[in-house]
Amino acid sequence: MLDEPLDLRRVTASAAALALIDELRARHGALMFHQSGGCCDGSAPMCFPEGSFLVGGSDVLLGEIGGCPFYMGRAQFEYWRHTRLIIDVVEGRGGMFSLEGPTGRRFLTRSALFSAAEQALLDAPPMAAPPT
């Protein structure tokens, strides 16, 4: 039996989430996401027009979903570093600051632990650039 390839993406999205991203992009233009730390809207993934949420040194870029950058606060990342975030969509009212709020659907974060092999690769220090 062949081994499954390792998936080192820290964030992925369901087909339903990708469809909602496309819908919101058509209405609002380029988008970005930030995984909320739990203040006003619980721990929901928040969708914003790109550049309208200021990220800085205390944020980590986890990757992209649907071509949109996805960030998380560094302190929260340290807690979640062993999991892949899977962004999905469910019926219900979204966060009051997130663009999907008026659609009657909301983004939801699910998670799955990385395998030991995946985590070892993610924790490995980056390779040094070859000398020039």
N, CA, C and O atoms as a GROMACS GRO file, in nm:
protein
  528
    1MET      N    1   0.084  -0.118   0.000
    1MET     CA    2   0.000   0.000   0.000
    1MET      C    3   0.089   0.124   0.000
    1MET      O    4   0.185   0.132   0.076
    2LEU      N    5   0.057   0.220  -0.084
    2LEU     CA    6   0.134   0.343  -0.093
    2LEU      C    7   0.098   0.435   0.022
    2LEU      O    8  -0.017   0.442   0.065
    3ASP      N    9   0.199   0.506   0.072
    3ASP     CA   10   0.173   0.604   0.177
    3ASP      C   11   0.101   0.724   0.118
    3ASP      O   12   0.129   0.766   0.005
    4GLU      N   13   0.009   0.779   0.195
    4GLU     CA   14  -0.059   0.902   0.155
    4GLU      C   15   0.041   1.017   0.160
    4GLU      O   16   0.124   1.021   0.250
    5PRO      N   17   0.034   1.110   0.065
    5PRO     CA   18   0.125   1.225   0.074
    5PRO      C   19   0.092   1.309   0.196
    5PRO      O   20  -0.024   1.318   0.237
    6LEU      N   21   0.192   1.370   0.254
    6LEU     CA   22   0.171   1.455   0.370
    6LEU      C   23   0.109   1.588   0.326
    6LEU      O   24   0.145   1.643   0.222
    7ASP      N   25   0.017   1.637   0.404
    7ASP     CA   26  -0.049   1.764   0.376
    7ASP      C   27  -0.005   1.862   0.484
    7ASP      O   28  -0.048   1.852   0.599
    8LEU      N   29   0.079   1.957   0.447
    8LEU     CA   30   0.133   2.050   0.545
    8LEU      C   31   0.060   2.185   0.546
    8LEU      O   32   0.107   2.280   0.608
    9ARG      N   33  -0.054   2.192   0.479
    9ARG     CA   34  -0.130   2.318   0.482
    9ARG      C   35  -0.187   2.337   0.622
    9ARG      O   36  -0.246   2.245   0.679
   10ARG      N   37  -0.169   2.456   0.676
   10ARG     CA   38  -0.221   2.486   0.809
   10ARG      C   39  -0.368   2.528   0.804
   10ARG      O   40  -0.436   2.525   0.906
   11VAL      N   41  -0.416   2.568   0.688
   11VAL     CA   42  -0.556   2.607   0.673
   11VAL      C   43  -0.606   2.559   0.537
   11VAL      O   44  -0.539   2.574   0.435
   12THR      N   45  -0.726   2.500   0.539
   12THR     CA   46  -0.793   2.456   0.416
   12THR      C   47  -0.939   2.502   0.424
   12THR      O   48  -0.982   2.555   0.526
   13ALA      N   49  -1.013   2.480   0.316
   13ALA     CA   50  -1.153   2.522   0.314
   13ALA      C   51  -1.238   2.415   0.245
   13ALA      O   52  -1.194   2.350   0.150
   14SER      N   53  -1.359   2.400   0.294
   14SER     CA   54  -1.455   2.308   0.233
   14SER      C   55  -1.505   2.369   0.101
   14SER      O   56  -1.485   2.487   0.075
   15ALA      N   57  -1.570   2.286   0.021
   15ALA     CA   58  -1.629   2.335  -0.104
   15ALA      C   59  -1.732   2.444  -0.075
   15ALA      O   60  -1.741   2.542  -0.149
   16ALA      N   61  -1.811   2.428   0.032
   16ALA     CA   62  -1.911   2.529   0.068
   16ALA      C   63  -1.843   2.661   0.105
   16ALA      O   64  -1.892   2.768   0.069
   17ALA      N   65  -1.732   2.655   0.177
   17ALA     CA   66  -1.660   2.777   0.213
   17ALA      C   67  -1.603   2.844   0.089
   17ALA      O   68  -1.608   2.967   0.076
   18LEU      N   69  -1.547   2.765  -0.003
   18LEU     CA   70  -1.491   2.822  -0.125
   18LEU      C   71  -1.600   2.889  -0.209
   18LEU      O   72  -1.577   2.995  -0.268
   19ALA      N   73  -1.720   2.830  -0.213
   19ALA     CA   74  -1.831   2.890  -0.287
   19ALA      C   75  -1.873   3.023  -0.224
   19ALA      O   76  -1.899   3.120  -0.295
   20LEU      N   77  -1.879   3.028  -0.091
   20LEU     CA   78  -1.915   3.153  -0.024
   20LEU      C   79  -1.807   3.258  -0.043
   20LEU      O   80  -1.838   3.376  -0.060
   21ILE      N   81  -1.681   3.218  -0.041
   21ILE     CA   82  -1.571   3.312  -0.068
   21ILE      C   83  -1.588   3.373  -0.207
   21ILE      O   84  -1.575   3.494  -0.224
   22ASP      N   85  -1.617   3.289  -0.307
   22ASP     CA   86  -1.638   3.341  -0.443
   22ASP      C   87  -1.754   3.439  -0.448
   22ASP      O   88  -1.745   3.543  -0.515
   23GLU      N   89  -1.861   3.408  -0.379
   23GLU     CA   90  -1.978   3.497  -0.374
   23GLU      C   91  -1.941   3.632  -0.310
   23GLU      O   92  -1.978   3.737  -0.362
   24LEU      N   93  -1.870   3.626  -0.199
   24LEU     CA   94  -1.831   3.750  -0.130
   24LEU      C   95  -1.730   3.830  -0.211
   24LEU      O   96  -1.734   3.953  -0.211
   25ARG      N   97  -1.638   3.762  -0.280
   25ARG     CA   98  -1.538   3.830  -0.362
   25ARG      C   99  -1.608   3.904  -0.478
   25ARG      O  100  -1.570   4.016  -0.512
   26ALA      N  101  -1.709   3.842  -0.537
   26ALA     CA  102  -1.782   3.907  -0.646
   26ALA      C  103  -1.851   4.035  -0.597
   26ALA      O  104  -1.865   4.131  -0.673
   27ARG      N  105  -1.892   4.036  -0.473
   27ARG     CA  106  -1.963   4.151  -0.416
   27ARG      C  107  -1.868   4.256  -0.358
   27ARG      O  108  -1.896   4.376  -0.368
   28HIS      N  109  -1.754   4.212  -0.297
   28HIS     CA  110  -1.670   4.305  -0.221
   28HIS      C  111  -1.528   4.320  -0.274
   28HIS      O  112  -1.453   4.403  -0.223
   29GLY      N  113  -1.488   4.242  -0.373
   29GLY     CA  114  -1.351   4.248  -0.423
   29GLY      C  115  -1.260   4.155  -0.344
   29GLY      O  116  -1.306   4.059  -0.283
   30ALA      N  117  -1.131   4.184  -0.346
   30ALA     CA  118  -1.032   4.100  -0.278
   30ALA      C  119  -1.064   4.090  -0.129
   30ALA      O  120  -1.106   4.186  -0.066
   31LEU      N  121  -1.041   3.970  -0.074
   31LEU     CA  122  -1.076   3.941   0.065
   31LEU      C  123  -0.955   3.894   0.144
   31LEU      O  124  -0.852   3.856   0.088
   32MET      N  125  -0.971   3.896   0.275
   32MET     CA  126  -0.872   3.841   0.367
   32MET      C  127  -0.947   3.781   0.486
   32MET      O  128  -1.062   3.817   0.512
   33PHE      N  129  -0.882   3.690   0.558
   33PHE     CA  130  -0.940   3.630   0.677
   33PHE      C  131  -0.848   3.648   0.796
   33PHE      O  132  -0.726   3.654   0.783
   34HIS      N  133  -0.910   3.657   0.913
   34HIS     CA  134  -0.837   3.656   1.039
   34HIS      C  135  -0.916   3.567   1.136
   34HIS      O  136  -1.036   3.587   1.156
   35GLN      N  137  -0.848   3.471   1.195
   35GLN     CA  138  -0.912   3.384   1.293
   35GLN      C  139  -0.925   3.461   1.423
   35GLN      O  140  -0.825   3.494   1.487
   36SER      N  141  -1.047   3.491   1.461
   36SER     CA  142  -1.074   3.570   1.580
   36SER      C  143  -1.023   3.498   1.705
   36SER      O  144  -1.028   3.375   1.714
   37GLY      N  145  -0.976   3.576   1.798
   37GLY     CA  146  -0.927   3.521   1.924
   37GLY      C  147  -1.035   3.509   2.030
   37GLY      O  148  -1.006   3.463   2.141
   38GLY      N  149  -1.157   3.548   2.000
   38GLY     CA  150  -1.265   3.525   2.094
   38GLY      C  151  -1.326   3.647   2.158
   38GLY      O  152  -1.410   3.631   2.246
   39CYS      N  153  -1.289   3.766   2.120
   39CYS     CA  154  -1.342   3.886   2.184
   39CYS      C  155  -1.490   3.904   2.152
   39CYS      O  156  -1.576   3.855   2.224
   40CYS      N  157  -1.520   3.974   2.046
   40CYS     CA  158  -1.658   4.010   2.014
   40CYS      C  159  -1.736   3.898   1.947
   40CYS      O  160  -1.855   3.882   1.972
   41ASP      N  161  -1.671   3.820   1.863
   41ASP     CA  162  -1.742   3.721   1.783
   41ASP      C  163  -1.696   3.579   1.811
   41ASP      O  164  -1.692   3.496   1.720
   42GLY      N  165  -1.662   3.550   1.934
   42GLY     CA  166  -1.618   3.415   1.969
   42GLY      C  167  -1.488   3.380   1.901
   42GLY      O  168  -1.399   3.465   1.890
   43SER      N  169  -1.476   3.259   1.855
   43SER     CA  170  -1.354   3.218   1.788
   43SER      C  171  -1.383   3.187   1.641
   43SER      O  172  -1.342   3.083   1.589
   44ALA      N  173  -1.454   3.276   1.576
   44ALA     CA  174  -1.496   3.257   1.438
   44ALA      C  175  -1.390   3.308   1.341
   44ALA      O  176  -1.318   3.403   1.373
   45PRO      N  177  -1.379   3.247   1.224
   45PRO     CA  178  -1.295   3.305   1.119
   45PRO      C  179  -1.369   3.427   1.064
   45PRO      O  180  -1.486   3.418   1.027
   46MET      N  181  -1.302   3.538   1.058
   46MET     CA  182  -1.363   3.663   1.016
   46MET      C  183  -1.314   3.698   0.877
   46MET      O  184  -1.194   3.690   0.849
   47CYS      N  185  -1.407   3.738   0.790
   47CYS     CA  186  -1.377   3.773   0.651
   47CYS      C  187  -1.392   3.924   0.634
   47CYS      O  188  -1.492   3.984   0.674
   48PHE      N  189  -1.290   3.986   0.575
   48PHE     CA  190  -1.287   4.131   0.557
   48PHE      C  191  -1.245   4.165   0.414
   48PHE      O  192  -1.182   4.083   0.347
   49PRO      N  193  -1.279   4.286   0.366
   49PRO     CA  194  -1.216   4.330   0.243
   49PRO      C  195  -1.064   4.335   0.266
   49PRO      O  196  -1.019   4.379   0.372
   50GLU      N  197  -0.987   4.290   0.170
   50GLU     CA  198  -0.842   4.285   0.188
   50GLU      C  199  -0.788   4.422   0.225
   50GLU      O  200  -0.820   4.523   0.162
   51GLY      N  201  -0.706   4.426   0.330
   51GLY     CA  202  -0.644   4.548   0.378
   51GLY      C  203  -0.726   4.624   0.480
   51GLY      O  204  -0.675   4.720   0.539
   52SER      N  205  -0.851   4.585   0.504
   52SER     CA  206  -0.932   4.661   0.601
   52SER      C  207  -0.910   4.615   0.744
   52SER      O  208  -0.950   4.684   0.837
   53PHE      N  209  -0.847   4.500   0.763
   53PHE     CA  210  -0.808   4.454   0.896
   53PHE      C  211  -0.657   4.462   0.900
   53PHE      O  212  -0.588   4.397   0.821
   54LEU      N  213  -0.604   4.542   0.991
   54LEU     CA  214  -0.460   4.562   0.995
   54LEU      C  215  -0.392   4.447   1.068
   54LEU      O  216  -0.421   4.420   1.185
   55VAL      N  217  -0.302   4.381   0.999
   55VAL     CA  218  -0.222   4.275   1.060
   55VAL      C  219  -0.083   4.329   1.085
   55VAL      O  220  -0.037   4.422   1.019
   56GLY      N  221  -0.016   4.270   1.182
   56GLY     CA  222   0.117   4.318   1.217
   56GLY      C  223   0.203   4.205   1.271
   56GLY      O  224   0.178   4.088   1.243
   57GLY      N  225   0.304   4.242   1.347
   57GLY     CA  226   0.400   4.147   1.400
   57GLY      C  227   0.340   4.045   1.496
   57GLY      O  228   0.402   3.943   1.523
   58SER      N  229   0.222   4.072   1.547
   58SER     CA  230   0.160   3.977   1.639
   58SER      C  231   0.068   3.880   1.566
   58SER      O  232  -0.004   3.803   1.630
   59ASP      N  233   0.069   3.882   1.431
   59ASP     CA  234  -0.014   3.792   1.352
   59ASP      C  235   0.073   3.698   1.270
   59ASP      O  236   0.186   3.732   1.233
   60VAL      N  237   0.019   3.579   1.242
   60VAL     CA  238   0.087   3.477   1.164
   60VAL      C  239   0.004   3.451   1.039
   60VAL      O  240  -0.118   3.432   1.048
   61LEU      N  241   0.068   3.450   0.921
   61LEU     CA  242   0.000   3.412   0.798
   61LEU      C  243   0.001   3.260   0.791
   61LEU      O  244   0.107   3.200   0.775
   62LEU      N  245  -0.117   3.198   0.803
   62LEU     CA  246  -0.126   3.051   0.801
   62LEU      C  247  -0.123   2.995   0.660
   62LEU      O  248  -0.079   2.883   0.639
   63GLY      N  249  -0.170   3.071   0.565
   63GLY     CA  250  -0.180   3.026   0.426
   63GLY      C  251  -0.290   3.102   0.357
   63GLY      O  252  -0.322   3.215   0.394
   64GLU      N  253  -0.348   3.038   0.255
   64GLU     CA  254  -0.457   3.098   0.179
   64GLU      C  255  -0.571   2.999   0.166
   64GLU      O  256  -0.551   2.878   0.161
   65ILE      N  257  -0.692   3.054   0.159
   65ILE     CA  258  -0.809   2.973   0.122
   65ILE      C  259  -0.879   3.050   0.010
   65ILE      O  260  -0.906   3.169   0.024
   66GLY      N  261  -0.909   2.982  -0.098
   66GLY     CA  262  -0.975   3.048  -0.209
   66GLY      C  263  -0.900   3.167  -0.261
   66GLY      O  264  -0.960   3.261  -0.313
   67GLY      N  265  -0.766   3.165  -0.249
   67GLY     CA  266  -0.685   3.277  -0.295
   67GLY      C  267  -0.682   3.395  -0.199
   67GLY      O  268  -0.630   3.501  -0.235
   68CYS      N  269  -0.734   3.380  -0.079
   68CYS     CA  270  -0.740   3.487   0.020
   68CYS      C  271  -0.643   3.457   0.135
   68CYS      O  272  -0.643   3.346   0.186
   69PRO      N  273  -0.562   3.554   0.175
   69PRO     CA  274  -0.472   3.529   0.289
   69PRO      C  275  -0.552   3.503   0.417
   69PRO      O  276  -0.658   3.561   0.439
   70PHE      N  277  -0.498   3.415   0.501
   70PHE     CA  278  -0.564   3.376   0.625
   70PHE      C  279  -0.464   3.392   0.739
   70PHE      O  280  -0.360   3.327   0.741
   71TYR      N  281  -0.497   3.480   0.835
   71TYR     CA  282  -0.409   3.514   0.947
   71TYR      C  283  -0.468   3.468   1.080
   71TYR      O  284  -0.588   3.443   1.092
   72MET      N  285  -0.380   3.456   1.177
   72MET     CA  286  -0.420   3.425   1.314
   72MET      C  287  -0.322   3.497   1.408
   72MET      O  288  -0.204   3.511   1.376
   73GLY      N  289  -0.371   3.542   1.521
   73GLY     CA  290  -0.283   3.603   1.619
   73GLY      C  291  -0.177   3.504   1.666
   73GLY      O  292  -0.205   3.385   1.683
   74ARG      N  293  -0.055   3.552   1.687
   74ARG     CA  294   0.058   3.465   1.724
   74ARG      C  295   0.031   3.385   1.851
   74ARG      O  296   0.062   3.266   1.856
   75ALA      N  297  -0.025   3.448   1.953
   75ALA     CA  298  -0.051   3.376   2.079
   75ALA      C  299  -0.151   3.263   2.056
   75ALA      O  300  -0.134   3.154   2.110
   76GLN      N  301  -0.254   3.288   1.976
   76GLN     CA  302  -0.351   3.184   1.946
   76GLN      C  303  -0.287   3.075   1.860
   76GLN      O  304  -0.317   2.957   1.877
   77PHE      N  305  -0.199   3.114   1.767
   77PHE     CA  306  -0.129   3.016   1.683
   77PHE      C  307  -0.049   2.919   1.769
   77PHE      O  308  -0.046   2.799   1.740
   78GLU      N  309   0.016   2.967   1.872
   78GLU     CA  310   0.095   2.878   1.958
   78GLU      C  311   0.007   2.771   2.022
   78GLU      O  312   0.052   2.659   2.045
   79TYR      N  313  -0.115   2.805   2.049
   79TYR     CA  314  -0.210   2.709   2.106
   79TYR      C  315  -0.258   2.610   2.000
   79TYR      O  316  -0.278   2.492   2.031
   80TRP      N  317  -0.278   2.656   1.876
   80TRP     CA  318  -0.335   2.577   1.769
   80TRP      C  319  -0.230   2.517   1.674
   80TRP      O  320  -0.268   2.453   1.576
   81ARG      N  321  -0.103   2.534   1.699
   81ARG     CA  322   0.002   2.497   1.603
   81ARG      C  323   0.002   2.350   1.564
   81ARG      O  324   0.060   2.315   1.461
   82HIS      N  325  -0.060   2.264   1.641
   82HIS     CA  326  -0.061   2.120   1.612
   82HIS      C  327  -0.184   2.079   1.531
   82HIS      O  328  -0.208   1.960   1.510
   83THR      N  329  -0.263   2.178   1.486
   83THR     CA  330  -0.386   2.146   1.415
   83THR      C  331  -0.394   2.218   1.281
   83THR      O  332  -0.339   2.326   1.262
   84ARG      N  333  -0.462   2.153   1.189
   84ARG     CA  334  -0.498   2.216   1.062
   84ARG      C  335  -0.636   2.275   1.082
   84ARG      O  336  -0.726   2.208   1.132
   85LEU      N  337  -0.653   2.400   1.042
   85LEU     CA  338  -0.784   2.462   1.047
   85LEU      C  339  -0.857   2.429   0.917
   85LEU      O  340  -0.801   2.442   0.809
   86ILE      N  341  -0.980   2.388   0.929
   86ILE     CA  342  -1.064   2.356   0.813
   86ILE      C  343  -1.182   2.452   0.818
   86ILE      O  344  -1.270   2.439   0.903
   87ILE      N  345  -1.184   2.548   0.727
   87ILE     CA  346  -1.289   2.649   0.727
   87ILE      C  347  -1.409   2.594   0.650
   87ILE      O  348  -1.397   2.552   0.536
   88ASP      N  349  -1.523   2.596   0.716
   88ASP     CA  350  -1.646   2.543   0.660
   88ASP      C  351  -1.754   2.651   0.671
   88ASP      O  352  -1.728   2.760   0.721
   89VAL      N  353  -1.873   2.620   0.624
   89VAL     CA  354  -1.987   2.712   0.629
   89VAL      C  355  -2.106   2.638   0.688
   89VAL      O  356  -2.132   2.523   0.654
   90VAL      N  357  -2.178   2.706   0.776
   90VAL     CA  358  -2.302   2.652   0.830
   90VAL      C  359  -2.408   2.761   0.822
   90VAL      O  360  -2.377   2.879   0.806
   91GLU      N  361  -2.534   2.720   0.832
   91GLU     CA  362  -2.644   2.817   0.835
   91GLU      C  363  -2.638   2.892   0.967
   91GLU      O  364  -2.600   2.836   1.070
   92GLY      N  365  -2.675   3.017   0.964
   92GLY     CA  366  -2.679   3.097   1.085
   92GLY      C  367  -2.618   3.233   1.064
   92GLY      O  368  -2.558   3.261   0.960
   93ARG      N  369  -2.632   3.316   1.161
   93ARG     CA  370  -2.583   3.454   1.154
   93ARG      C  371  -2.434   3.455   1.178
   93ARG      O  372  -2.385   3.399   1.276
   94GLY      N  373  -2.361   3.519   1.086
   94GLY     CA  374  -2.216   3.533   1.100
   94GLY      C  375  -2.179   3.640   1.199
   94GLY      O  376  -2.266   3.706   1.257
   95GLY      N  377  -2.050   3.657   1.219
   95GLY     CA  378  -2.001   3.760   1.309
   95GLY      C  379  -2.041   3.898   1.262
   95GLY      O  380  -2.051   3.923   1.142
   96MET      N  381  -2.064   3.988   1.356
   96MET     CA  382  -2.115   4.119   1.318
   96MET      C  383  -2.016   4.199   1.235
   96MET      O  384  -2.057   4.292   1.165
   97PHE      N  385  -1.887   4.167   1.240
   97PHE     CA  386  -1.788   4.240   1.163
   97PHE      C  387  -1.746   4.166   1.037
   97PHE      O  388  -1.673   4.221   0.955
   98SER      N  389  -1.790   4.042   1.020
   98SER     CA  390  -1.747   3.959   0.908
   98SER      C  391  -1.843   3.976   0.791
   98SER      O  392  -1.964   3.987   0.810
   99LEU      N  393  -1.789   3.977   0.669
   99LEU     CA  394  -1.868   4.008   0.550
   99LEU      C  395  -1.982   3.911   0.523
   99LEU      O  396  -2.080   3.950   0.459
  100GLU      N  397  -1.973   3.787   0.569
  100GLU     CA  398  -2.080   3.692   0.538
  100GLU      C  399  -2.202   3.710   0.627
  100GLU      O  400  -2.304   3.645   0.604
  101GLY      N  401  -2.196   3.797   0.727
  101GLY     CA  402  -2.305   3.816   0.822
  101GLY      C  403  -2.443   3.826   0.761
  101GLY      O  404  -2.534   3.755   0.805
  102PRO      N  405  -2.464   3.911   0.660
  102PRO     CA  406  -2.599   3.927   0.603
  102PRO      C  407  -2.647   3.810   0.516
  102PRO      O  408  -2.763   3.811   0.475
  103THR      N  409  -2.564   3.712   0.486
  103THR     CA  410  -2.602   3.606   0.393
  103THR      C  411  -2.687   3.496   0.457
  103THR      O  412  -2.744   3.413   0.385
  104GLY      N  413  -2.696   3.493   0.589
  104GLY     CA  414  -2.767   3.384   0.656
  104GLY      C  415  -2.681   3.260   0.674
  104GLY      O  416  -2.729   3.156   0.717
  105ARG      N  417  -2.553   3.273   0.639
  105ARG     CA  418  -2.455   3.166   0.659
  105ARG      C  419  -2.337   3.225   0.733
  105ARG      O  420  -2.318   3.347   0.736
  106ARG      N  421  -2.258   3.137   0.792
  106ARG     CA  422  -2.139   3.186   0.862
  106ARG      C  423  -2.024   3.089   0.844
  106ARG      O  424  -2.044   2.968   0.829
  107PHE      N  425  -1.906   3.144   0.845
  107PHE     CA  426  -1.786   3.060   0.841
  107PHE      C  427  -1.768   2.996   0.978
  107PHE      O  428  -1.800   3.057   1.080
  108LEU      N  429  -1.717   2.876   0.980
  108LEU     CA  430  -1.696   2.800   1.102
  108LEU      C  431  -1.560   2.731   1.090
  108LEU      O  432  -1.526   2.678   0.985
  109THR      N  433  -1.485   2.731   1.198
  109THR     CA  434  -1.355   2.662   1.199
  109THR      C  435  -1.371   2.525   1.260
  109THR      O  436  -1.418   2.509   1.373
  110ARG      N  437  -1.330   2.425   1.183
  110ARG     CA  438  -1.316   2.289   1.233
  110ARG      C  439  -1.167   2.264   1.241
  110ARG      O  440  -1.089   2.342   1.186
  111SER      N  441  -1.125   2.158   1.305
  111SER     CA  442  -0.981   2.134   1.313
  111SER      C  443  -0.951   1.986   1.310
  111SER      O  444  -1.035   1.902   1.342
  112ALA      N  445  -0.829   1.955   1.269
  112ALA     CA  446  -0.780   1.817   1.268
  112ALA      C  447  -0.634   1.822   1.310
  112ALA      O  448  -0.558   1.906   1.262
  113LEU      N  449  -0.595   1.731   1.399
  113LEU     CA  450  -0.456   1.726   1.442
  113LEU      C  451  -0.367   1.683   1.326
  113LEU      O  452  -0.404   1.596   1.247
  114PHE      N  453  -0.250   1.744   1.316
  114PHE     CA  454  -0.150   1.697   1.221
  114PHE      C  455  -0.100   1.560   1.266
  114PHE      O  456  -0.096   1.532   1.386
  115SER      N  457  -0.062   1.477   1.172
  115SER     CA  458   0.000   1.349   1.207
  115SER      C  459   0.139   1.379   1.265
  115SER      O  460   0.190   1.490   1.251
  116ALA      N  461   0.197   1.282   1.330
  116ALA     CA  462   0.332   1.300   1.388
  116ALA      C  463   0.432   1.336   1.278
  116ALA      O  464   0.518   1.421   1.299
  117ALA      N  465   0.422   1.271   1.162
  117ALA     CA  466   0.515   1.300   1.052
  117ALA      C  467   0.496   1.442   1.000
  117ALA      O  468   0.593   1.512   0.973
  118GLU      N  469   0.370   1.484   0.985
  118GLU     CA  470   0.344   1.621   0.939
  118GLU      C  471   0.397   1.722   1.040
  118GLU      O  472   0.460   1.821   1.002
  119GLN      N  473   0.371   1.698   1.170
  119GLN     CA  474   0.415   1.793   1.272
  119GLN      C  475   0.566   1.803   1.276
  119GLN      O  476   0.620   1.912   1.293
  120ALA      N  477   0.636   1.692   1.261
  120ALA     CA  478   0.782   1.694   1.261
  120ALA      C  479   0.834   1.782   1.148
  120ALA      O  480   0.929   1.858   1.168
  121LEU      N  481   0.774   1.773   1.031
  121LEU     CA  482   0.817   1.857   0.920
  121LEU      C  483   0.783   2.003   0.944
  121LEU      O  484   0.861   2.092   0.910
  122LEU      N  485   0.667   2.029   1.001
  122LEU     CA  486   0.628   2.167   1.029
  122LEU      C  487   0.716   2.231   1.136
  122LEU      O  488   0.741   2.351   1.133
  123ASP      N  489   0.764   2.150   1.231
  123ASP     CA  490   0.846   2.202   1.340
  123ASP      C  491   0.994   2.213   1.303
  123ASP      O  492   1.071   2.278   1.374
  124ALA      N  493   1.034   2.152   1.192
  124ALA     CA  494   1.176   2.154   1.153
  124ALA      C  495   1.218   2.297   1.120
  124ALA      O  496   1.141   2.373   1.061
  125PRO      N  497   1.340   2.334   1.159
  125PRO     CA  498   1.386   2.468   1.126
  125PRO      C  499   1.398   2.481   0.973
  125PRO      O  500   1.425   2.383   0.905
  126PRO      N  501   1.377   2.601   0.922
  126PRO     CA  502   1.389   2.618   0.776
  126PRO      C  503   1.531   2.590   0.730
  126PRO      O  504   1.628   2.612   0.802
  127MET      N  505   1.541   2.540   0.610
  127MET     CA  506   1.673   2.512   0.553
  127MET      C  507   1.744   2.642   0.526
  127MET      O  508   1.684   2.740   0.482
  128ALA      N  509   1.874   2.643   0.551
  128ALA     CA  510   1.954   2.761   0.522
  128ALA      C  511   1.971   2.774   0.371
  128ALA      O  512   1.977   2.675   0.299
  129ALA      N  513   1.978   2.897   0.324
  129ALA     CA  514   2.003   2.921   0.183
  129ALA      C  515   2.145   2.879   0.151
  129ALA      O  516   2.235   2.896   0.232
  130PRO      N  517   2.166   2.824   0.031
  130PRO     CA  518   2.302   2.784  -0.005
  130PRO      C  519   2.392   2.908  -0.014
  130PRO      O  520   2.346   3.016  -0.049
  131PRO      N  521   2.520   2.890   0.018
  131PRO     CA  522   2.612   3.005   0.010
  131PRO      C  523   2.626   3.054  -0.134
  131PRO      O  524   2.620   2.976  -0.229
  132THR      N  525   2.644   3.183  -0.146
  132THR     CA  526   2.660   3.240  -0.280
  132THR      C  527   2.802   3.281  -0.307
  132THR      O  528   2.833   3.330  -0.415
   0.00000   0.00000   0.00000
